[in-house]
Amino acid sequence: MNGNEEAGKKGSQFSMTRLMGIIIVAVIVGMVAYQIGKKNLPQEDATRTLRIFGLGDPKPRALADGLTDTDGDLVADAPADAGRFVDPQAILFSFVASPEAEVSEKAWQPMVEHLAKATGKPVQYVRFESAKDQLKAIKEGRLHVTAINTGNVPEAVASCGFVPAVTPAKGEGRQGYTMKIIVPADSAIKDPAGLKGNEVAFTTAGSNSGCKAPMETLLRSFNLKPGYDYHIVYSQGHEQSILGIKEGKYAAAAIASDLLEQAIAAGKISASDFKTIYTSEQFPALAIGYVYNLKPELAEKVRAALMDFNPQGTSAAGNLAEGVTGFAPVSYKDDFALVRRIDESFGHTPAPEQADPTAASQESNG
């Protein structure tokens, strides 16, 4: 090898070494900048995020056009014109929308049979995997009797003419739940203030305990802005959030206490796998009811049937909190006051998981 060839080889090696060094430094700088950026997003981004979630423009929900409330109970009145009553040949029924709609259909067959016997009409179960589709079906007359999760009740009442009739009960009292924010047992996060700069798992935009309540609480009580002071990932379900905490997938997650209890009872997570850093006031559980224009005589039969149904010893018990013995009457005006206050804080914007530019990639349903 002559001198020129040796010099060229050394020069090439030096260039490659220097290039690799530059790349490594660039990667490190980029990672540091990303971490700093996560904790210090521009203020205009925070304002924009609040606007996207509607938290900058709170407003009460008003009944949709065509719906009236003459008695002040905040629920749509039955039509004054009897010609607008709905008296279906077959009652269409659904439990809360879920990615596991097929499982829910099997679980709620005892209710289907009970409603059919009480009303004298055939009852058909309709599957809904998303709350959006479920609410649309109510509005379009393709669903007559249904269960709505707590967070979606205000929209169902105001926009779709849903009439909450009963809620799960334990003994003489209604079954309620709290919103909890949990973190892995070995986490250094001790309280909500420690969530700053971290990722928080929410379930879906319509969920009260899985999204609305924690987001509103973190903003109002701890001045933590979504997508600015903490970052959001949507798990698409309480069980997914709970398992994500157990597996160390999420730094924190907002979940419903009754569903956490169910997961513990089922052995899906142990009390030693997590710690709770926040517990909210108590919320009412889901509401089961019917469409406002259901023929009054039929509506009364449905209400009575819901009150009489005992899920204990049936497959439906697995879809309810432990200890639920039946259903009790519910007042939307009184029992859902806290839920409405939180709902109104959001200004009724599109689903945040579709609009939030800071949200992490979503998982598929299930």
C-alpha positions as CSV (number, residue, x, y, z in Angstrom):
1,M,0.0,0.0,0.0
2,N,1.5,3.4,-1.0
3,G,1.3,6.5,1.2
4,N,-1.6,8.0,-0.7
5,E,-3.7,4.9,-0.3
6,E,-2.9,4.6,3.5
7,A,-3.7,8.3,4.0
8,G,-7.0,7.9,2.1
9,K,-7.9,4.9,4.2
10,K,-7.2,6.8,7.5
11,G,-9.1,9.8,6.2
12,S,-12.1,7.7,5.4
13,Q,-12.0,6.1,8.9
14,F,-11.7,9.5,10.5
15,S,-14.6,10.8,8.5
16,M,-16.8,7.8,9.4
17,T,-15.9,8.1,13.1
18,R,-16.6,11.8,13.1
19,L,-19.9,11.3,11.3
20,M,-21.0,8.6,13.8
21,G,-20.0,11.0,16.6
22,I,-22.1,13.8,15.1
23,I,-25.1,11.4,14.7
24,I,-24.9,10.2,18.3
25,V,-24.6,13.8,19.6
26,A,-27.6,14.8,17.5
27,V,-29.7,11.9,18.8
28,I,-28.8,12.8,22.4
29,V,-29.6,16.5,21.9
30,G,-32.9,15.5,20.2
31,M,-33.9,13.3,23.0
32,V,-33.1,15.9,25.6
33,A,-35.0,18.6,23.6
34,Y,-38.0,16.2,23.4
35,Q,-38.0,15.6,27.1
36,I,-37.7,19.4,27.8
37,G,-40.4,20.1,25.3
38,K,-42.7,17.6,26.9
39,K,-42.5,19.5,30.2
40,N,-42.3,23.0,28.7
41,L,-44.6,23.3,25.7
42,P,-45.3,26.8,24.5
43,Q,-48.1,28.6,26.3
44,E,-50.0,29.1,23.1
45,D,-50.1,25.3,22.8
46,A,-51.7,25.1,26.2
47,T,-54.3,27.6,25.3
48,R,-55.0,25.8,22.1
49,T,-55.3,22.4,23.9
50,L,-57.8,23.8,26.4
51,R,-59.8,25.2,23.4
52,I,-59.8,21.8,21.7
53,F,-61.1,20.1,24.8
54,G,-63.7,22.9,25.3
55,L,-62.4,23.7,28.7
56,G,-62.0,27.3,27.8
57,D,-65.7,27.7,27.0
58,P,-67.9,26.0,29.6
59,K,-71.6,26.0,28.9
60,P,-74.7,24.2,30.1
61,R,-76.4,21.7,27.8
62,A,-79.8,22.7,26.4
63,L,-82.4,20.3,25.2
64,A,-82.3,19.7,21.5
65,D,-84.8,21.4,19.2
66,G,-88.1,19.6,19.4
67,L,-87.7,18.6,23.0
68,T,-89.4,20.4,25.9
69,D,-89.1,20.5,29.7
70,T,-92.2,22.1,31.2
71,D,-91.9,20.5,34.7
72,G,-88.3,21.6,35.2
73,D,-86.8,18.1,35.8
74,L,-84.2,18.8,33.0
75,V,-85.5,15.7,31.1
76,A,-87.6,15.9,27.9
77,D,-91.3,15.7,28.3
78,A,-93.4,13.1,26.6
79,P,-94.9,14.6,23.4
80,A,-98.1,16.5,23.8
81,D,-99.3,15.1,20.5
82,A,-100.2,11.4,20.9
83,G,-99.4,11.0,17.2
84,R,-95.7,11.3,18.1
85,F,-95.8,8.4,20.6
86,V,-93.6,5.4,19.7
87,D,-95.3,2.0,20.2
88,P,-92.9,-0.5,18.6
89,Q,-93.8,-4.0,17.6
90,A,-90.5,-5.1,19.2
91,I,-88.6,-3.2,21.9
92,L,-85.0,-2.7,21.0
93,F,-82.7,-2.9,24.0
94,S,-79.0,-2.5,24.7
95,F,-76.7,-2.4,27.7
96,V,-73.8,0.2,27.8
97,A,-71.9,0.3,24.5
98,S,-68.7,-1.7,24.7
99,P,-66.0,-3.3,22.4
100,E,-67.2,-6.6,24.0
101,A,-70.8,-6.1,22.8
102,E,-71.3,-9.8,22.1
103,V,-70.4,-10.6,25.7
104,S,-72.8,-8.0,27.0
105,E,-75.6,-9.4,24.8
106,K,-75.2,-12.8,26.3
107,A,-75.0,-11.4,29.8
108,W,-78.2,-9.4,29.5
109,Q,-80.5,-12.1,28.1
110,P,-82.2,-12.4,31.5
111,M,-83.2,-8.7,31.3
112,V,-84.4,-9.2,27.7
113,E,-86.6,-12.0,28.8
114,H,-87.8,-10.0,31.8
115,L,-88.8,-7.0,29.7
116,A,-90.6,-9.2,27.2
117,K,-92.7,-10.8,29.9
118,A,-93.5,-7.5,31.7
119,T,-94.4,-5.6,28.5
120,G,-96.0,-8.3,26.5
121,K,-93.8,-7.4,23.5
122,P,-90.8,-9.1,21.9
123,V,-87.5,-7.6,23.0
124,Q,-84.5,-7.6,20.7
125,Y,-80.9,-6.9,21.9
126,V,-78.9,-4.5,19.8
127,R,-75.1,-4.4,19.9
128,F,-73.2,-1.2,20.1
129,E,-69.4,-1.1,20.3
130,S,-69.2,2.7,20.7
131,A,-71.2,5.3,22.7
132,K,-71.4,7.5,19.6
133,D,-73.3,4.8,17.7
134,Q,-75.5,4.1,20.7
135,L,-76.5,7.7,21.1
136,K,-77.2,8.1,17.4
137,A,-79.5,5.1,17.5
138,I,-81.5,6.6,20.4
139,K,-81.9,9.9,18.5
140,E,-82.9,8.1,15.3
141,G,-85.5,5.8,17.0
142,R,-83.5,2.7,16.6
143,L,-83.1,2.0,20.3
144,H,-86.0,2.2,22.8
145,V,-84.6,1.0,26.2
146,T,-80.9,1.2,27.1
147,A,-78.2,1.7,29.7
148,I,-75.9,4.7,29.4
149,N,-72.6,5.1,31.2
150,T,-72.4,8.0,33.6
151,G,-70.3,10.3,31.5
152,N,-72.6,10.1,28.5
153,V,-75.9,10.5,30.3
154,P,-76.0,14.4,30.0
155,E,-75.6,14.2,26.2
156,A,-78.1,11.3,25.9
157,V,-80.7,13.3,27.9
158,A,-80.2,16.7,26.2
159,S,-79.4,15.7,22.6
160,C,-81.2,12.3,22.2
161,G,-84.3,12.5,24.5
162,F,-83.1,9.8,26.8
163,V,-85.1,9.5,30.1
164,P,-83.0,8.0,33.0
165,A,-85.3,5.8,35.0
166,V,-83.1,3.6,37.3
167,T,-79.6,3.1,38.5
168,P,-77.9,0.1,40.1
169,A,-78.7,-0.3,43.8
170,K,-77.1,-2.1,46.8
171,G,-79.6,-2.9,49.5
172,E,-81.6,0.2,50.3
173,G,-79.1,2.7,48.6
174,R,-78.0,3.5,45.1
175,Q,-74.7,2.1,44.0
176,G,-72.1,4.8,43.5
177,Y,-68.5,5.0,42.6
178,T,-65.5,7.3,42.8
179,M,-62.9,8.4,40.2
180,K,-59.5,7.3,41.2
181,I,-56.1,8.2,39.8
182,I,-53.7,5.3,40.3
183,V,-50.0,4.8,39.6
184,P,-47.8,1.7,39.7
185,A,-46.9,0.6,43.3
186,D,-43.2,1.5,42.8
187,S,-43.9,4.9,41.3
188,A,-42.3,8.0,42.7
189,I,-45.5,10.0,42.0
190,K,-47.2,10.7,45.4
191,D,-50.0,13.1,44.5
192,P,-51.6,14.7,41.4
193,A,-49.0,17.5,41.4
194,G,-46.5,14.8,40.6
195,L,-48.2,14.1,37.3
196,K,-46.7,17.1,35.7
197,G,-44.5,16.1,32.8
198,N,-45.8,12.6,32.8
199,E,-48.3,10.6,30.7
200,V,-51.8,9.9,32.1
201,A,-54.0,7.2,30.6
202,F,-57.7,8.1,30.1
203,T,-60.2,5.6,28.7
204,T,-62.5,7.3,26.2
205,A,-63.7,10.9,25.8
206,G,-67.3,10.2,26.9
207,S,-66.3,8.5,30.2
208,N,-66.9,10.4,33.4
209,S,-64.4,8.7,35.6
210,G,-62.1,7.7,32.8
211,C,-61.7,11.2,31.2
212,K,-64.0,14.1,32.0
213,A,-63.7,14.0,35.8
214,P,-60.0,13.6,36.0
215,M,-59.3,16.2,33.3
216,E,-61.5,18.7,35.0
217,T,-60.1,18.0,38.5
218,L,-56.5,18.2,37.4
219,L,-57.2,21.6,35.7
220,R,-59.4,23.2,38.4
221,S,-57.8,21.8,41.5
222,F,-54.2,21.4,40.5
223,N,-53.8,23.8,37.6
224,L,-52.5,21.0,35.3
225,K,-53.4,21.6,31.7
226,P,-54.1,18.6,29.5
227,G,-51.6,18.1,26.7
228,Y,-49.4,20.8,28.3
229,D,-48.5,19.9,31.9
230,Y,-49.2,16.2,31.3
231,H,-49.6,14.1,28.2
232,I,-52.6,11.9,27.3
233,V,-52.9,8.4,26.0
234,Y,-56.3,6.8,25.4
235,S,-56.5,3.1,26.6
236,Q,-60.0,2.6,25.2
237,G,-61.3,1.0,28.4
238,H,-61.0,0.8,32.2
239,E,-59.7,-2.7,32.1
240,Q,-57.0,-1.7,29.7
241,S,-56.0,1.2,31.9
242,I,-55.9,-1.0,35.0
243,L,-53.8,-3.7,33.2
244,G,-51.6,-0.9,31.9
245,I,-50.8,0.2,35.4
246,K,-50.0,-3.4,36.5
247,E,-47.7,-3.9,33.5
248,G,-46.0,-0.5,34.0
249,K,-47.2,0.7,30.6
250,Y,-48.7,3.9,32.0
251,A,-47.3,6.3,34.5
252,A,-50.8,7.0,35.8
253,A,-54.4,6.1,34.9
254,A,-57.9,7.4,35.8
255,I,-60.4,4.7,36.5
256,A,-63.7,4.0,38.2
257,S,-63.5,2.5,41.7
258,D,-66.1,-0.1,41.1
259,L,-64.4,-1.4,38.0
260,L,-61.1,-1.4,39.9
261,E,-62.8,-3.5,42.6
262,Q,-64.1,-5.9,40.0
263,A,-60.6,-6.3,38.5
264,I,-59.1,-7.0,41.9
265,A,-61.9,-9.6,42.6
266,A,-61.2,-11.3,39.2
267,G,-57.5,-11.5,39.9
268,K,-56.6,-9.2,37.1
269,I,-54.7,-6.9,39.4
270,S,-53.6,-7.0,43.0
271,A,-53.9,-4.2,45.6
272,S,-50.1,-4.5,45.9
273,D,-49.7,-3.6,42.2
274,F,-50.8,0.0,42.5
275,K,-51.3,3.0,44.8
276,T,-54.0,5.6,44.7
277,I,-53.0,9.3,44.5
278,Y,-56.5,10.8,44.2
279,T,-60.1,9.8,45.0
280,S,-63.0,12.0,44.0
281,E,-66.5,12.6,45.4
282,Q,-69.0,9.8,44.7
283,F,-70.8,9.7,41.4
284,P,-74.0,7.8,40.4
285,A,-73.5,4.7,38.4
286,L,-74.9,4.1,35.0
287,A,-78.5,4.9,34.2
288,I,-81.0,2.7,32.5
289,G,-84.0,4.3,30.9
290,Y,-86.0,4.8,27.7
291,V,-86.8,7.3,24.9
292,Y,-88.9,10.3,25.8
293,N,-91.6,9.5,23.2
294,L,-92.2,5.9,24.1
295,K,-95.9,5.4,24.5
296,P,-96.7,6.4,28.2
297,E,-98.4,3.1,29.1
298,L,-95.4,1.2,27.7
299,A,-92.9,3.5,29.4
300,E,-94.5,2.8,32.7
301,K,-94.4,-1.0,32.1
302,V,-90.7,-0.6,31.2
303,R,-89.9,1.5,34.3
304,A,-91.7,-1.1,36.6
305,A,-89.9,-4.0,34.9
306,L,-86.5,-2.3,35.5
307,M,-87.4,-1.7,39.1
308,D,-88.4,-5.4,39.5
309,F,-85.4,-7.0,37.9
310,N,-83.0,-8.7,40.3
311,P,-79.6,-9.4,38.6
312,Q,-78.3,-11.6,41.4
313,G,-77.9,-15.2,40.3
314,T,-78.1,-14.2,36.6
315,S,-75.5,-13.6,34.0
316,A,-76.2,-9.9,34.2
317,A,-74.5,-9.7,37.6
318,G,-71.1,-10.0,36.0
319,N,-71.7,-6.7,34.2
320,L,-72.5,-4.8,37.4
321,A,-70.6,-3.9,40.6
322,E,-70.3,-6.6,43.3
323,G,-73.2,-6.4,45.7
324,V,-75.7,-4.9,43.3
325,T,-79.1,-6.4,44.3
326,G,-81.4,-4.5,41.8
327,F,-82.2,-1.1,40.6
328,A,-83.5,2.1,42.3
329,P,-85.2,5.2,40.9
330,V,-82.8,7.9,39.8
331,S,-83.4,11.7,39.5
332,Y,-81.4,13.2,36.7
333,K,-81.8,16.7,38.1
334,D,-80.6,15.8,41.6
335,D,-78.4,12.7,41.3
336,F,-76.5,13.8,38.2
337,A,-75.8,17.4,39.3
338,L,-72.1,16.8,39.8
339,V,-71.9,14.8,36.5
340,R,-73.6,17.7,34.7
341,R,-71.3,20.3,36.2
342,I,-68.2,18.4,35.0
343,D,-69.8,17.8,31.6
344,E,-70.7,21.5,31.2
345,S,-67.0,22.3,31.8
346,F,-66.1,20.9,28.4
347,G,-68.2,23.1,26.2
348,H,-69.5,20.0,24.3
349,T,-66.6,19.8,21.8
350,P,-65.8,16.8,19.5
351,A,-64.2,13.8,21.0
352,P,-60.8,14.9,22.3
353,E,-59.1,11.7,21.2
354,Q,-60.0,12.7,17.7
355,A,-58.9,16.3,18.0
356,D,-56.1,16.5,20.5
357,P,-52.8,16.9,18.7
358,T,-50.8,15.9,21.7
359,A,-52.6,12.7,22.4
360,A,-50.6,9.5,22.0
361,S,-51.5,6.8,19.5
362,Q,-54.7,5.0,20.4
363,E,-55.0,1.3,20.9
364,S,-57.6,-0.7,19.0
365,N,-60.9,-1.5,20.7
366,G,-60.6,-4.3,23.3
